[in-house]
Amino acid sequence: MLTTTTRRAFALSASLMISIVPAFSQSSTPAAEKGYKLSVFATSVPGQYTKPDSIAVFENHVYIAYGDGNDPTGEDGKSNMVIEYTRSGQKIYSFSVKGHNDGMKVNPYTRKLWVMQNEDANPNLVVFDPETRQKTLYSFAAPPQAGGGYDDIAFRNGKAYLSASNPAGNPNAAPAIVEATLVGSQVVVTPVFEGNATATNVLTGVPTQLNLQDPDSMTVSPGGDLVLDSQGDSELVVVRKAGSKQQSAVLIPLSSPYGQPQVDDTLFTPSSDGFILVADTAGDTVYKIEKAEFAPGVAYSAGVAGSSAAPGFVGRLDLEFGQLTPIVSGLQSPHGMAFVKTSDDDDSLRDQIKDVCQKLLSEN
């Protein structure tokens, strides 16, 4: 067990390291650290689709949503494009969503793609079926209690959770995480985690009242915890046993060699066999990050430091100390991330299970 003194010593050493790392120019060419390989997976097409952001993976297909720099409230009346690629980067399909997309995940329980629009106000949800390619629009039964919109999506134990972004209150006492249920053509939400909830600081062990001013991206840890990014606050919040009477939270203040970072997406590598995709939104490029072998369960985050002289980067995240160690630097403004498996073992197993089920049904 690490003592409080040890944690503080580590935090001090991290801050010293930050002070001696040289500044980088935003014009730097993106580059990977030793042991990692960086290449281009997809690029924007000016006049058609630009500013890639959210990334989702369904079986061996990749979906990338392009925000085009449109109004995040959706009040400009514009639409965004979502493009479907093979895992080798070949375009095979596209569809549009009305509004500004920021948040897209595959529901593993229904095998459908949830595409969230308008993270600052006036949210709506499009559910896309990758097999039939039909899309269904859902409105929200009530405006967000936080006063903004909804951003990212996470699925856990058969339930869907949304992050409540762009809160109007400071301090923020409104829900930062809600549970979402589809009822008819509407999304009905119930509060799960408040923006002023208490969380234990991972560095000090001290319970701390939160004031989440920028709830943004969200994912699920290998242990089933919700991991919420409060981007402008430079912190992650881990919500354990979400929605239960035993719910609790841990606060992880973030640091990096480039300064205090504001991160967007975080992912946990699900397999040793595959690659990471990261959308450099301002750079109009989606990059592919490869490694000889990834360690399953390791966290990686995309973000930028507070200083304009520091590069955007993807870093390996130490959840115990909040320290991000860059594996790719020189990006302009990295946002969406996803892990793409290159092994077909899961697909083969799924097909075998489907064949067995169909055989049993035919026999009965």
KEKE-3310 file (N, C-alpha, C; in steps of 0.2 Angstrom, whole numbers, plus 5000, padded with zeros to 4 digits):
npx = (5004:5003:5009:5003:5013:5022:5015:5014:5027:5029:5021:5027:5040:5035:5031:5043:5049:5041:5044:5057:5056:5058:5049:5037:5034:5018:5018:5026:5030:5020:5025:5030:5035:5049:5046:5034:5023:5018:5006:4996:4978:4966:4960:4953:4942:4942:4928:4919:4919:4926:4937:4939:4932:4924:4926:4921:4920:4914:4914:4924:4924:4926:4920:4920:4916:4914:4916:4916:4918:4906:4892:4891:4879:4870:4862:4865:4859:4865:4873:4882:4894:4896:4907:4910:4923:4934:4945:4957:4956:4949:4935:4918:4905:4893:4884:4873:4870:4859:4865:4878:4890:4897:4902:4901:4897:4897:4883:4885:4875:4864:4870:4870:4874:4876:4874:4878:4872:4875:4883:4883:4870:4853:4852:4852:4849:4855:4852:4860:4859:4871:4870:4858:4858:4850:4844:4838:4830:4831:4823:4826:4817:4816:4824:4842:4847:4858:4859:4866:4871:4872:4886:4897:4895:4893:4892:4886:4883:4871:4865:4864:4874:4876:4887:4884:4886:4894:4889:4878:4879:4890:4895:4893:4880:4872:4867:4881:4883:4871:4859:4852:4837:4828:4813:4799:4800:4809:4822:4824:4831:4839:4846:4863:4876:4882:4888:4894:4898:4906:4922:4936:4952:4965:4979:4981:4972:4962:4945:4935:4926:4918:4918:4913:4916:4917:4912:4915:4922:4919:4921:4922:4930:4941:4937:4924:4920:4914:4923:4925:4929:4933:4936:4941:4944:4955:4955:4951:4937:4933:4920:4913:4903:4892:4876:4871:4868:4880:4888:4903:4917:4932:4944:4956:4968:4977:4993:5007:5023:5022:5015:5000:4988:4974:4963:4954:4947:4948:4955:4955:4966:4960:4965:4980:4983:4981:4977:4978:4967:4968:4960:4965:4959:4960:4970:4965:4966:4966:4975:4985:4991:5003:5010:5022:5016:5002:4999:4986:4972:4978:4978:4976:4977:4971:4976:4979:4991:4991:4998:5000:5011:5015:5014:5000:4995:4996:4995:5001:4993:4995:4985:4985:4993:4989:4998:5003:5012:5019:5016:5015:5018:5016:5004:4990:4977:4971:4957:4945:4946:4950:4951:4956:4954:4965:4964:4954:4947:4937:4926:4925:4921:4909:4902:4901:4894:4882:4878:4876:4865:4855:4854:4848:4836:4830:4829:4820)
npy = (4994:5011:5025:5041:5050:5045:5046:5060:5063:5058:5066:5078:5076:5074:5086:5094:5087:5092:5105:5106:5101:5104:5116:5113:5116:5120:5118:5107:5091:5077:5063:5047:5039:5029:5012:5013:5015:5027:5031:5037:5035:5040:5055:5071:5078:5092:5103:5093:5084:5088:5090:5078:5068:5060:5042:5025:5007:4994:4977:4972:4985:5003:5018:5035:5051:5067:5083:5096:5108:5114:5122:5118:5119:5116:5125:5131:5123:5114:5099:5084:5072:5055:5042:5026:5014:5001:4991:4993:5006:5009:5017:5014:5017:5030:5041:5055:5066:5076:5091:5094:5082:5074:5062:5045:5029:5011:5001:4987:4978:4979:4979:4991:5007:5022:5039:5054:5071:5089:5095:5106:5111:5108:5094:5079:5062:5049:5033:5020:5007:4995:4984:4984:4997:5007:5022:5030:5043:5051:5061:5071:5069:5079:5095:5095:5094:5100:5111:5112:5101:5084:5073:5062:5043:5028:5011:4999:4985:4982:4994:5011:5026:5044:5058:5074:5088:5105:5112:5124:5130:5136:5135:5117:5109:5100:5085:5076:5064:5054:5041:5033:5030:5022:5027:5024:5037:5044:5050:5046:5052:5048:5054:5050:5053:5067:5084:5090:5080:5069:5064:5053:5059:5053:5055:5060:5054:5060:5064:5074:5087:5089:5100:5099:5106:5104:5091:5078:5067:5049:5033:5015:5006:4991:4985:4988:5001:5017:5030:5046:5061:5077:5089:5103:5105:5097:5084:5067:5057:5043:5032:5021:5006:5011:5020:5012:5008:5007:5016:5025:5036:5041:5053:5059:5069:5076:5075:5080:5078:5090:5099:5104:5094:5094:5082:5072:5059:5044:5027:5010:4997:4983:4971:4962:4962:4973:4990:5008:5021:5038:5054:5068:5083:5097:5095:5088:5075:5057:5047:5032:5021:5010:4995:4983:4974:4976:4979:4972:4980:4992:5010:5024:5041:5055:5072:5089:5101:5114:5125:5135:5133:5120:5103:5094:5078:5059:5050:5037:5032:5033:5027:5028:5039:5049:5053:5056:5049:5053:5045:5048:5063:5081:5083:5092:5095:5083:5072:5061:5043:5026:5008:4996:4979:4967:4954:4940:4932:4934:4938:4925:4917:4923:4920:4906:4904:4910:4902:4890:4894:4896:4883:4876:4883:4879:4866:4865)
npz = (5000:4996:5004:5010:5011:5001:4990:4989:4987:4975:4967:4969:4962:4949:4946:4946:4935:4925:4925:4919:4906:4889:4879:4866:4849:4841:4828:4826:4819:4820:4830:4835:4851:4855:4852:4848:4833:4821:4809:4795:4796:4791:4782:4782:4769:4762:4760:4760:4771:4787:4801:4811:4824:4835:4837:4833:4835:4826:4826:4813:4807:4806:4812:4809:4815:4808:4813:4807:4812:4816:4824:4841:4848:4839:4833:4821:4811:4803:4797:4801:4795:4796:4793:4787:4788:4783:4793:4787:4782:4771:4763:4765:4767:4771:4782:4787:4801:4809:4816:4828:4830:4844:4852:4852:4852:4851:4856:4865:4869:4860:4848:4841:4834:4844:4842:4847:4847:4848:4860:4868:4869:4866:4864:4854:4849:4838:4833:4825:4814:4811:4803:4795:4791:4794:4802:4817:4824:4840:4852:4867:4882:4892:4895:4898:4915:4919:4911:4899:4887:4881:4880:4879:4879:4888:4891:4902:4911:4904:4904:4898:4899:4900:4898:4906:4898:4897:4908:4916:4929:4942:4957:4951:4954:4948:4939:4933:4927:4919:4918:4903:4895:4882:4877:4867:4855:4862:4873:4890:4905:4920:4935:4940:4945:4954:4950:4960:4969:4982:4981:4983:4984:4974:4976:4988:4997:5003:5006:4994:4989:4974:4959:4945:4931:4917:4912:4901:4890:4892:4898:4901:4913:4914:4925:4926:4931:4929:4920:4920:4911:4916:4907:4906:4919:4921:4926:4930:4935:4943:4944:4955:4955:4949:4951:4961:4978:4984:4978:4974:4973:4964:4963:4951:4949:4935:4927:4917:4907:4899:4906:4915:4909:4898:4895:4882:4875:4884:4884:4887:4883:4876:4871:4866:4853:4840:4836:4840:4837:4834:4834:4827:4828:4824:4816:4805:4803:4806:4815:4816:4828:4832:4840:4844:4853:4863:4880:4888:4896:4899:4901:4890:4886:4876:4873:4877:4883:4896:4891:4877:4869:4871:4864:4857:4862:4864:4878:4889:4903:4920:4932:4946:4950:4941:4931:4915:4902:4887:4872:4859:4851:4846:4840:4835:4840:4848:4850:4849:4852:4849:4850:4839:4835:4828:4827:4821:4830:4839:4831:4824:4834:4838:4826:4827:4838:4834:4824:4831:4839:4829:4824:4835:4837:4825:4827:4837)
capx = (5000:5007:5008:5002:5020:5025:5011:5016:5034:5029:5018:5033:5045:5032:5030:5049:5050:5037:5047:5063:5055:5058:5043:5037:5030:5012:5020:5030:5028:5018:5030:5029:5041:5052:5042:5027:5024:5013:5004:4989:4973:4961:4961:4947:4941:4939:4922:4914:4919:4932:4937:4937:4932:4922:4928:4918:4922:4909:4917:4930:4923:4928:4916:4923:4912:4917:4912:4916:4918:4899:4890:4890:4872:4865:4857:4866:4855:4870:4873:4889:4895:4899:4910:4912:4929:4937:4950:4963:4956:4945:4929:4913:4898:4893:4877:4873:4866:4858:4868:4885:4892:4902:4900:4898:4899:4893:4880:4887:4870:4860:4874:4869:4878:4873:4878:4875:4873:4874:4885:4882:4863:4848:4854:4848:4852:4853:4854:4861:4860:4876:4868:4853:4860:4844:4845:4832:4831:4827:4824:4826:4810:4817:4831:4847:4846:4864:4858:4870:4869:4875:4892:4899:4891:4896:4887:4888:4878:4865:4863:4867:4876:4878:4890:4881:4892:4893:4885:4877:4880:4896:4897:4889:4876:4867:4870:4886:4882:4864:4857:4848:4833:4824:4806:4796:4805:4812:4827:4822:4837:4839:4853:4867:4882:4881:4894:4897:4898:4912:4927:4943:4958:4970:4985:4981:4968:4957:4938:4935:4919:4920:4914:4914:4914:4918:4911:4916:4922:4917:4922:4921:4937:4941:4934:4917:4919:4913:4928:4923:4934:4931:4942:4943:4947:4961:4955:4947:4933:4931:4914:4913:4896:4887:4869:4869:4868:4887:4892:4908:4921:4939:4947:4962:4971:4981:4999:5011:5029:5021:5011:4994:4984:4966:4962:4948:4945:4953:4953:4959:4967:4956:4969:4987:4983:4977:4980:4975:4966:4966:4958:4968:4953:4962:4975:4961:4969:4965:4981:4985:4996:5004:5015:5023:5011:5000:4997:4978:4970:4982:4974:4979:4972:4972:4974:4984:4993:4988:5002:4999:5018:5015:5010:4995:4999:4993:4999:5000:4990:4995:4979:4987:4995:4987:5003:5003:5018:5018:5019:5014:5018:5016:4998:4987:4971:4968:4951:4942:4951:4947:4956:4954:4957:4967:4963:4947:4945:4931:4921:4924:4917:4902:4898:4900:4888:4876:4876:4873:4858:4850:4852:4844:4830:4827:4827:4814)
capy = (5000:5017:5030:5048:5053:5042:5049:5067:5064:5057:5072:5083:5074:5075:5094:5095:5085:5096:5112:5105:5098:5110:5118:5111:5121:5117:5116:5101:5085:5071:5058:5042:5037:5022:5006:5014:5017:5031:5032:5040:5030:5043:5062:5075:5080:5099:5104:5087:5082:5090:5090:5071:5068:5053:5036:5019:5001:4988:4971:4975:4991:5009:5023:5041:5056:5073:5089:5101:5115:5117:5125:5113:5119:5114:5131:5133:5119:5110:5092:5081:5066:5049:5038:5019:5012:4995:4992:4995:5013:5010:5020:5009:5019:5036:5044:5061:5067:5083:5094:5093:5076:5074:5057:5040:5022:5005:4998:4980:4974:4979:4980:4997:5013:5028:5045:5060:5077:5095:5094:5112:5113:5105:5087:5073:5055:5045:5026:5018:4999:4994:4978:4986:5004:5011:5026:5032:5049:5051:5068:5070:5070:5085:5098:5093:5098:5104:5117:5112:5096:5078:5072:5055:5038:5022:5005:4995:4980:4982:5001:5017:5032:5049:5063:5080:5093:5112:5114:5131:5132:5136:5127:5113:5104:5096:5078:5075:5058:5051:5035:5035:5024:5024:5026:5027:5041:5049:5048:5048:5051:5049:5056:5045:5056:5074:5087:5092:5074:5069:5059:5053:5061:5047:5057:5062:5050:5064:5065:5080:5089:5090:5105:5097:5112:5102:5084:5077:5060:5044:5026:5010:5002:4984:4982:4990:5007:5023:5034:5052:5066:5084:5091:5110:5104:5093:5078:5061:5054:5035:5031:5014:5003:5017:5019:5007:5011:5007:5020:5029:5040:5043:5059:5058:5075:5074:5079:5077:5082:5096:5104:5101:5092:5094:5077:5071:5052:5039:5020:5004:4992:4977:4966:4964:4962:4978:4997:5013:5027:5045:5059:5075:5086:5103:5093:5085:5068:5052:5043:5025:5020:5003:4993:4976:4970:4980:4976:4972:4984:4999:5016:5029:5047:5060:5078:5095:5104:5121:5130:5135:5131:5113:5099:5089:5071:5054:5047:5031:5035:5030:5029:5028:5045:5053:5055:5054:5048:5053:5040:5052:5070:5085:5083:5099:5095:5076:5071:5054:5038:5019:5002:4991:4973:4964:4947:4939:4927:4936:4937:4918:4914:4925:4917:4900:4905:4912:4895:4885:4896:4895:4876:4875:4886:4875:4859:4866)
capz = (5000:4995:5009:5008:5010:4995:4984:4988:4984:4967:4964:4968:4957:4943:4945:4945:4929:4921:4924:4915:4899:4885:4876:4859:4844:4838:4821:4826:4815:4825:4830:4841:4855:4854:4853:4845:4826:4819:4802:4794:4794:4787:4782:4780:4763:4762:4756:4761:4778:4790:4809:4814:4832:4838:4833:4836:4831:4826:4823:4810:4804:4810:4811:4811:4814:4806:4816:4802:4815:4816:4831:4846:4850:4833:4831:4814:4807:4799:4798:4801:4791:4799:4788:4789:4785:4785:4797:4783:4781:4765:4765:4762:4768:4775:4783:4790:4807:4810:4822:4829:4834:4849:4856:4847:4854:4850:4861:4864:4870:4855:4842:4837:4836:4847:4839:4851:4844:4851:4867:4872:4871:4862:4862:4851:4848:4832:4834:4818:4814:4806:4798:4791:4790:4796:4808:4821:4828:4847:4856:4874:4885:4895:4894:4903:4922:4920:4907:4893:4882:4883:4876:4878:4880:4890:4892:4908:4914:4900:4904:4895:4903:4896:4902:4905:4897:4897:4914:4917:4936:4945:4957:4948:4958:4943:4937:4928:4923:4919:4915:4898:4893:4876:4878:4861:4851:4866:4878:4896:4909:4927:4938:4943:4949:4954:4948:4967:4973:4985:4978:4986:4980:4973:4978:4996:5001:5007:5002:4991:4985:4967:4956:4938:4926:4910:4910:4893:4888:4897:4896:4906:4915:4914:4931:4926:4933:4924:4920:4917:4911:4917:4903:4908:4926:4921:4931:4929:4940:4943:4948:4956:4956:4947:4951:4966:4985:4986:4973:4977:4967:4966:4959:4948:4946:4929:4926:4911:4906:4896:4910:4917:4903:4897:4891:4879:4876:4887:4882:4890:4878:4877:4868:4864:4846:4837:4836:4843:4832:4838:4829:4828:4825:4821:4810:4800:4802:4810:4815:4818:4833:4832:4844:4843:4857:4868:4887:4889:4902:4900:4899:4886:4885:4871:4876:4876:4890:4897:4888:4870:4866:4871:4859:4858:4863:4867:4883:4893:4909:4927:4936:4953:4951:4936:4927:4908:4899:4880:4867:4853:4852:4840:4837:4836:4845:4848:4853:4849:4852:4849:4849:4834:4836:4821:4827:4820:4834:4842:4825:4823:4840:4838:4821:4829:4843:4830:4820:4836:4841:4824:4824:4841:4835:4820:4830:4842)
cpx = (5004:5005:5006:5008:5023:5021:5013:5023:5034:5026:5023:5038:5042:5032:5037:5051:5047:5041:5054:5062:5054:5051:5043:5033:5024:5013:5024:5026:5026:5023:5029:5036:5043:5047:5035:5028:5017:5012:4997:4984:4968:4962:4954:4948:4938:4933:4917:4914:4926:4932:4935:4937:4930:4924:4925:4920:4917:4912:4923:4929:4924:4923:4919:4918:4916:4913:4911:4916:4911:4897:4888:4883:4867:4861:4859:4862:4859:4870:4881:4889:4898:4901:4912:4918:4930:4942:4957:4962:4952:4938:4924:4906:4898:4885:4878:4869:4865:4860:4875:4887:4897:4901:4897:4901:4894:4890:4881:4881:4865:4863:4872:4873:4874:4877:4874:4877:4872:4876:4884:4875:4859:4850:4849:4852:4850:4856:4854:4863:4865:4875:4863:4854:4854:4846:4838:4834:4827:4828:4824:4819:4810:4824:4836:4846:4852:4864:4862:4867:4872:4881:4894:4894:4895:4890:4890:4883:4872:4862:4867:4868:4878:4882:4886:4886:4889:4888:4884:4879:4887:4895:4891:4886:4872:4871:4875:4886:4874:4864:4852:4844:4829:4817:4802:4801:4809:4818:4825:4829:4835:4846:4856:4873:4882:4888:4897:4897:4905:4916:4933:4948:4963:4977:4986:4977:4962:4950:4938:4929:4921:4916:4916:4911:4914:4917:4911:4916:4921:4919:4921:4928:4936:4937:4926:4915:4918:4919:4926:4928:4931:4937:4945:4946:4953:4961:4950:4943:4931:4925:4913:4905:4891:4880:4867:4870:4875:4891:4897:4912:4928:4941:4954:4965:4976:4987:5002:5018:5028:5017:5005:4989:4977:4965:4955:4947:4951:4950:4957:4960:4964:4960:4976:4988:4978:4981:4976:4973:4965:4965:4961:4964:4956:4967:4971:4963:4967:4972:4981:4991:4997:5010:5016:5018:5009:4998:4990:4977:4974:4978:4979:4974:4975:4971:4980:4985:4990:4991:5001:5006:5019:5011:5004:4998:4994:4998:4997:4998:4991:4989:4980:4989:4993:4992:5002:5010:5017:5020:5019:5014:5018:5010:4995:4982:4968:4962:4949:4948:4947:4952:4953:4958:4959:4966:4955:4944:4938:4925:4920:4920:4910:4898:4897:4894:4881:4873:4873:4866:4853:4849:4848:4837:4826:4825:4821:4808)
cpy = (5006:5022:5037:5051:5051:5046:5057:5068:5063:5063:5077:5082:5075:5082:5096:5093:5090:5103:5112:5103:5104:5110:5115:5116:5117:5115:5110:5095:5080:5066:5053:5041:5030:5016:5007:5016:5021:5032:5035:5035:5034:5051:5065:5077:5087:5100:5099:5085:5084:5089:5083:5072:5061:5047:5030:5013:4996:4982:4973:4981:4997:5014:5030:5047:5063:5079:5095:5108:5118:5119:5119:5113:5117:5119:5133:5129:5115:5103:5089:5074:5061:5044:5031:5017:5005:4996:4994:5002:5014:5012:5015:5012:5026:5038:5050:5061:5074:5086:5092:5087:5077:5068:5051:5033:5017:5002:4990:4975:4973:4979:4985:5003:5019:5034:5051:5066:5083:5095:5100:5114:5109:5098:5083:5067:5052:5038:5023:5010:4998:4988:4980:4993:5008:5016:5029:5038:5049:5058:5066:5073:5077:5088:5095:5097:5103:5111:5117:5106:5089:5076:5065:5050:5032:5017:5001:4991:4981:4989:5006:5023:5037:5054:5070:5086:5100:5114:5122:5134:5131:5139:5123:5108:5099:5089:5079:5069:5056:5044:5036:5029:5027:5022:5029:5030:5046:5046:5050:5047:5051:5050:5050:5048:5063:5078:5090:5086:5074:5063:5059:5054:5055:5049:5058:5057:5053:5065:5073:5082:5092:5097:5104:5103:5110:5095:5083:5070:5055:5037:5021:5006:4995:4981:4984:4997:5012:5028:5041:5057:5073:5088:5098:5110:5100:5087:5073:5059:5047:5034:5023:5012:5009:5015:5014:5011:5011:5011:5024:5032:5041:5048:5058:5065:5073:5079:5076:5081:5089:5101:5100:5100:5093:5088:5076:5063:5049:5032:5016:4999:4985:4970:4967:4964:4967:4984:5002:5018:5033:5050:5066:5080:5092:5101:5089:5078:5063:5047:5036:5024:5013:5001:4985:4972:4975:4976:4977:4976:4990:5005:5021:5035:5051:5067:5083:5098:5111:5126:5129:5133:5123:5109:5095:5082:5066:5051:5041:5034:5030:5032:5030:5035:5050:5056:5052:5054:5048:5047:5042:5059:5074:5085:5090:5099:5088:5075:5063:5049:5031:5014:4998:4985:4970:4957:4945:4933:4928:4935:4930:4915:4916:4922:4910:4899:4906:4905:4890:4887:4895:4888:4874:4877:4882:4869:4860:4869)
cpz = (5000:5001:5006:5007:5003:4989:4983:4985:4977:4964:4963:4963:4950:4941:4943:4937:4924:4920:4920:4908:4895:4881:4869:4855:4842:4831:4820:4822:4820:4824:4836:4844:4853:4856:4850:4837:4825:4812:4802:4792:4790:4787:4780:4772:4763:4757:4757:4768:4781:4798:4812:4821:4834:4834:4837:4832:4832:4822:4819:4806:4809:4808:4814:4810:4813:4808:4811:4805:4816:4824:4835:4849:4845:4830:4824:4809:4802:4801:4798:4797:4796:4793:4791:4785:4787:4789:4794:4781:4774:4767:4761:4762:4772:4776:4787:4796:4807:4817:4822:4833:4838:4854:4852:4850:4852:4856:4861:4866:4864:4848:4838:4839:4838:4845:4842:4847:4849:4859:4871:4874:4865:4859:4858:4850:4842:4834:4827:4819:4809:4801:4793:4788:4790:4802:4811:4825:4835:4850:4863:4877:4889:4894:4899:4909:4922:4916:4900:4888:4885:4878:4875:4881:4883:4892:4897:4910:4911:4900:4900:4899:4899:4901:4901:4904:4897:4902:4915:4924:4938:4952:4954:4952:4954:4942:4932:4924:4924:4916:4909:4896:4887:4877:4872:4857:4855:4871:4885:4901:4916:4930:4941:4947:4948:4952:4955:4972:4977:4982:4982:4982:4980:4976:4985:5000:5005:5003:5000:4988:4979:4965:4948:4934:4919:4909:4903:4891:4894:4894:4902:4907:4914:4920:4932:4929:4928:4925:4916:4917:4912:4914:4905:4915:4927:4926:4928:4935:4939:4947:4949:4958:4955:4948:4957:4973:4987:4982:4977:4971:4969:4961:4957:4945:4941:4929:4920:4911:4903:4900:4912:4911:4904:4892:4888:4881:4880:4885:4886:4885:4880:4875:4867:4857:4843:4837:4838:4837:4836:4832:4831:4824:4821:4815:4805:4798:4807:4810:4818:4822:4834:4837:4843:4847:4863:4875:4888:4896:4903:4898:4895:4885:4879:4874:4874:4883:4890:4893:4880:4866:4867:4866:4861:4858:4865:4872:4887:4900:4915:4931:4943:4954:4946:4931:4920:4905:4891:4876:4860:4854:4846:4837:4838:4841:4845:4853:4854:4849:4852:4848:4844:4834:4829:4821:4825:4824:4837:4837:4824:4828:4840:4832:4823:4834:4839:4827:4825:4838:4836:4823:4829:4840:4830:4822:4834:4838)
residu = (MET:LEU:THR:THR:THR:THR:ARG:ARG:ALA:PHE:ALA:LEU:SER:ALA:SER:LEU:MET:ILE:SER:ILE:VAL:PRO:ALA:PHE:SER:GLN:SER:SER:THR:PRO:ALA:ALA:GLU:LYS:GLY:TYR:LYS:LEU:SER:VAL:PHE:ALA:THR:SER:VAL:PRO:GLY:GLN:TYR:THR:LYS:PRO:ASP:SER:ILE:ALA:VAL:PHE:GLU:ASN:HIS:VAL:TYR:ILE:ALA:TYR:GLY:ASP:GLY:ASN:ASP:PRO:THR:GLY:GLU:ASP:GLY:LYS:SER:ASN:MET:VAL:ILE:GLU:TYR:THR:ARG:SER:GLY:GLN:LYS:ILE:TYR:SER:PHE:SER:VAL:LYS:GLY:HIS:ASN:ASP:GLY:MET:LYS:VAL:ASN:PRO:TYR:THR:ARG:LYS:LEU:TRP:VAL:MET:GLN:ASN:GLU:ASP:ALA:ASN:PRO:ASN:LEU:VAL:VAL:PHE:ASP:PRO:GLU:THR:ARG:GLN:LYS:THR:LEU:TYR:SER:PHE:ALA:ALA:PRO:PRO:GLN:ALA:GLY:GLY:GLY:TYR:ASP:ASP:ILE:ALA:PHE:ARG:ASN:GLY:LYS:ALA:TYR:LEU:SER:ALA:SER:ASN:PRO:ALA:GLY:ASN:PRO:ASN:ALA:ALA:PRO:ALA:ILE:VAL:GLU:ALA:THR:LEU:VAL:GLY:SER:GLN:VAL:VAL:VAL:THR:PRO:VAL:PHE:GLU:GLY:ASN:ALA:THR:ALA:THR:ASN:VAL:LEU:THR:GLY:VAL:PRO:THR:GLN:LEU:ASN:LEU:GLN:ASP:PRO:ASP:SER:MET:THR:VAL:SER:PRO:GLY:GLY:ASP:LEU:VAL:LEU:ASP:SER:GLN:GLY:ASP:SER:GLU:LEU:VAL:VAL:VAL:ARG:LYS:ALA:GLY:SER:LYS:GLN:GLN:SER:ALA:VAL:LEU:ILE:PRO:LEU:SER:SER:PRO:TYR:GLY:GLN:PRO:GLN:VAL:ASP:ASP:THR:LEU:PHE:THR:PRO:SER:SER:ASP:GLY:PHE:ILE:LEU:VAL:ALA:ASP:THR:ALA:GLY:ASP:THR:VAL:TYR:LYS:ILE:GLU:LYS:ALA:GLU:PHE:ALA:PRO:GLY:VAL:ALA:TYR:SER:ALA:GLY:VAL:ALA:GLY:SER:SER:ALA:ALA:PRO:GLY:PHE:VAL:GLY:ARG:LEU:ASP:LEU:GLU:PHE:GLY:GLN:LEU:THR:PRO:ILE:VAL:SER:GLY:LEU:GLN:SER:PRO:HIS:GLY:MET:ALA:PHE:VAL:LYS:THR:SER:ASP:ASP:ASP:ASP:SER:LEU:ARG:ASP:GLN:ILE:LYS:ASP:VAL:CYS:GLN:LYS:LEU:LEU:SER:GLU:ASN)
# end
